[in-house]
Amino acid sequence: MKKVLSLLVFVILLNSCDDGNLTLETINFENTTTQSCSTNDILFKLKDKEALLLEIPKSAFINEPTPTDNPIKINIGGSNRVVYRFYNGTVVTNNICETIPPATPAVTDQWTASAGTIEITTTAIKTTNASENSTRITGYNHNIVFKNITFDKGNGTQVYETFAFGNYVSSAPPLPFGFDKTVEQCSTSKQIYNYTSGEALTLDIDPSLIVNSVTPLNTPRTGLISTTKNKLSYRLYSNGVLTPAYFCNTTVPLLPTVTEEWFGVNGVSGVSGIVEVTTTTSGTGFKHTIVLKNVTLKKGGSDFRLGDSYIYGDLLTTN
């Protein structure tokens, strides 16, 4: 009788503990690389007979660093889907990205996320030119983490408070900087500019730096980049070809269209953001060589360095 009673109590306790959730199973894609489909909005990770899929618009990945501790947050649901699949054979890219996927391997089980948040933290990827100490942005790394994600397993649910999906890298078109070393100056505004057909580097230079007088040896005239004096701007253009007629206008022309705009970071005396002008004679006139030292250009949260000493160009003037 005691044995029967003990068995009955055990069964009651077992049933009271069953809340419909399955035993915790670990999803582990930690050492696998994030891949993406070119024909749709799916990011995925593959491991033997398993696949972890994230369907999210590519527009969610903005090429702009996110503020510290303030990632982009997107709710799971609708077109934002997270799916964990099991196959009866080794899964490959074609099983994910093809419009009509191969017949084998076949999906044997699937967990679908029913709730949670996708958090995206973005940082710039930079390369460094050690010889001139300059940097350029080559892409952006988007670190993806799921918060409080709930997977529907068909016969139960599984919840992760924090689940790291991994990194997705988007490319950044290179900035050309294809300028020659001869610059021009507007007669009225005194703005200095250098340009190609699709980009321009302009400097609203302090007029006191351009003087028709030879500077002493190793003693250039100097100023600091700021928003009021020596304002430096770099712009990329589309929908037209940049010509000299674009510059020196009271009203900026509508075409070509500005697609990117970077501004020089305010300088610090003796440290950064320094404009140097060395003046020598040139025939019957003068040549003003403009050098930018330790200058950083910034757009939103992104920035890059021109280098320790970037030769902006030569301005020729006459008396």
ZAMARGU-4260 file (C-alpha; in steps of 0.2 Angstrom, whole numbers, plus 5000, padded with zeros to 4 digits):
<rodrens>
0) 5000/5000/5000 | 5014/5012/5004 | 5023/5008/4988 | 5006/5012/4978 | 5004/5028/4988
5) 5022/5034/4985 | 5020/5030/4966 | 5004/5040/4966 | 5012/5055/4974 | 5027/5055/4962
10) 5015/5055/4947 | 5006/5070/4954 | 5022/5079/4957 | 5028/5075/4940 | 5012/5082/4932
15) 5012/5098/4942 | 5029/5102/4936 | 5025/5100/4917 | 5020/5118/4911 | 5021/5113/4893
20) 5039/5118/4891 | 5052/5106/4884 | 5068/5102/4893 | 5080/5117/4889 | 5090/5113/4873
25) 5105/5124/4868 | 5106/5132/4851 | 5125/5135/4848 | 5131/5144/4832 | 5145/5153/4841
30) 5159/5148/4830 | 5150/5150/4813 | 5150/5164/4801 | 5135/5175/4797 | 5130/5174/4778
35) 5118/5183/4768 | 5107/5180/4753 | 5109/5192/4738 | 5091/5189/4732 | 5081/5192/4748
40) 5083/5199/4766 | 5089/5183/4775 | 5104/5182/4786 | 5109/5164/4791 | 5121/5153/4800
45) 5124/5135/4795 | 5131/5120/4805 | 5130/5102/4799 | 5111/5098/4799 | 5106/5115/4807
50) 5102/5132/4801 | 5098/5148/4811 | 5089/5161/4800 | 5085/5179/4803 | 5074/5188/4790
55) 5075/5207/4792 | 5075/5221/4779 | 5093/5226/4774 | 5087/5244/4777 | 5088/5240/4796
60) 5107/5240/4795 | 5112/5258/4793 | 5130/5263/4789 | 5131/5274/4805 | 5138/5269/4822
65) 5125/5268/4835 | 5127/5278/4851 | 5135/5269/4866 | 5123/5257/4875 | 5109/5263/4863
70) 5107/5249/4850 | 5093/5249/4836 | 5079/5239/4843 | 5067/5230/4832 | 5052/5219/4838
75) 5052/5201/4832 | 5036/5197/4822 | 5028/5201/4805 | 5042/5203/4792 | 5055/5201/4806
80) 5057/5183/4808 | 5069/5171/4817 | 5069/5153/4813 | 5079/5138/4819 | 5078/5123/4807
85) 5084/5105/4808 | 5087/5095/4792 | 5090/5076/4788 | 5106/5080/4779 | 5120/5093/4778
90) 5112/5110/4774 | 5121/5122/4762 | 5118/5140/4756 | 5107/5134/4741 | 5094/5127/4754
95) 5092/5144/4761 | 5093/5157/4746 | 5086/5148/4731 | 5068/5153/4726 | 5065/5134/4724
100) 5077/5125/4737 | 5084/5108/4733 | 5073/5094/4738 | 5086/5087/4749 | 5090/5089/4763
105) 5073/5091/4770 | 5067/5101/4785 | 5063/5089/4799 | 5059/5101/4813 | 5057/5120/4815
110) 5057/5132/4829 | 5049/5149/4826 | 5052/5164/4837 | 5035/5171/4842 | 5041/5186/4853
115) 5057/5196/4858 | 5068/5210/4852 | 5082/5211/4839 | 5096/5223/4845 | 5108/5230/4832
120) 5124/5238/4838 | 5134/5246/4824 | 5153/5251/4823 | 5164/5257/4809 | 5177/5246/4802
125) 5193/5256/4797 | 5209/5252/4789 | 5225/5262/4793 | 5239/5268/4782 | 5254/5267/4794
130) 5266/5277/4783 | 5255/5293/4784 | 5244/5288/4800 | 5228/5290/4790 | 5212/5280/4791
135) 5198/5276/4780 | 5181/5267/4783 | 5179/5251/4773 | 5163/5245/4781 | 5152/5243/4796
140) 5150/5229/4808 | 5132/5226/4814 | 5132/5215/4830 | 5115/5207/4832 | 5108/5201/4849
145) 5091/5194/4852 | 5083/5199/4869 | 5069/5189/4878 | 5067/5178/4862 | 5054/5165/4864
150) 5054/5150/4852 | 5039/5140/4848 | 5044/5122/4847 | 5027/5115/4842 | 5025/5106/4859
155) 5032/5119/4870 | 5042/5135/4871 | 5060/5140/4875 | 5065/5157/4880 | 5082/5165/4880
160) 5085/5181/4890 | 5100/5186/4879 | 5104/5176/4863 | 5119/5182/4853 | 5116/5179/4834
165) 5133/5187/4829 | 5140/5200/4817 | 5134/5205/4800 | 5146/5216/4790 | 5140/5229/4777
170) 5152/5237/4764 | 5155/5256/4763 | 5159/5263/4746 | 5177/5270/4746 | 5179/5289/4746
175) 5189/5293/4730 | 5199/5308/4736 | 5205/5309/4718 | 5210/5327/4719 | 5225/5335/4710
180) 5236/5347/4720 | 5230/5364/4712 | 5216/5373/4721 | 5205/5388/4716 | 5198/5402/4726
185) 5182/5412/4725 | 5184/5430/4722 | 5171/5436/4734 | 5169/5423/4747 | 5187/5418/4747
190) 5182/5400/4749 | 5196/5388/4742 | 5190/5372/4733 | 5197/5357/4725 | 5186/5345/4715
195) 5184/5331/4703 | 5168/5326/4693 | 5160/5318/4708 | 5168/5325/4724 | 5174/5342/4732
200) 5185/5347/4746 | 5181/5365/4751 | 5190/5376/4764 | 5182/5393/4770 | 5200/5399/4774
205) 5204/5413/4786 | 5209/5427/4774 | 5224/5431/4785 | 5232/5414/4780 | 5233/5419/4761
210) 5245/5434/4760 | 5255/5439/4745 | 5271/5439/4756 | 5284/5425/4757 | 5284/5416/4773
215) 5300/5413/4783 | 5309/5396/4781 | 5300/5383/4792 | 5288/5396/4798 | 5271/5394/4789
220) 5255/5404/4794 | 5244/5393/4804 | 5226/5392/4809 | 5214/5379/4817 | 5199/5371/4809
225) 5182/5377/4816 | 5164/5380/4811 | 5168/5399/4809 | 5186/5400/4803 | 5194/5387/4791
230) 5178/5377/4789 | 5183/5361/4780 | 5170/5351/4770 | 5171/5335/4760 | 5156/5331/4749
235) 5151/5317/4737 | 5139/5321/4722 | 5127/5311/4710 | 5115/5316/4697 | 5126/5327/4687
240) 5144/5331/4684 | 5153/5344/4696 | 5161/5359/4686 | 5169/5375/4691 | 5152/5384/4688
245) 5145/5375/4704 | 5156/5385/4716 | 5156/5403/4721 | 5138/5405/4719 | 5127/5415/4732
250) 5115/5400/4731 | 5121/5383/4730 | 5115/5374/4714 | 5102/5360/4716 | 5112/5349/4704
255) 5123/5339/4706 | 5115/5331/4722 | 5125/5330/4738 | 5125/5312/4743 | 5137/5313/4757
260) 5144/5327/4768 | 5159/5326/4780 | 5165/5341/4791 | 5182/5344/4798 | 5183/5342/4817
265) 5187/5358/4827 | 5206/5359/4829 | 5216/5359/4845 | 5231/5371/4846 | 5247/5362/4843
270) 5238/5345/4842 | 5225/5343/4828 | 5215/5351/4815 | 5229/5363/4810 | 5229/5372/4793
275) 5247/5377/4788 | 5250/5389/4773 | 5268/5391/4766 | 5270/5405/4753 | 5284/5406/4740
280) 5286/5416/4724 | 5280/5409/4708 | 5285/5419/4692 | 5277/5436/4694 | 5265/5430/4708
285) 5264/5419/4723 | 5261/5400/4727 | 5252/5396/4743 | 5255/5378/4748 | 5241/5373/4760
290) 5244/5358/4772 | 5231/5350/4783 | 5239/5342/4799 | 5231/5329/4810 | 5214/5333/4802
295) 5198/5322/4806 | 5183/5322/4795 | 5166/5317/4803 | 5149/5313/4797 | 5136/5309/4811
300) 5145/5296/4822 | 5158/5291/4808 | 5175/5299/4806 | 5191/5296/4798 | 5209/5304/4798
305) 5217/5312/4783 | 5234/5309/4791 | 5248/5317/4800 | 5251/5329/4785 | 5239/5330/4770
310) 5244/5341/4756 | 5227/5350/4751 | 5235/5359/4737 | 5243/5375/4729 | 5234/5391/4727
315) 5242/5403/4714 | 5239/5422/4716 | 5245/5438/4709 | 5248/5455/4716
</rodrens>
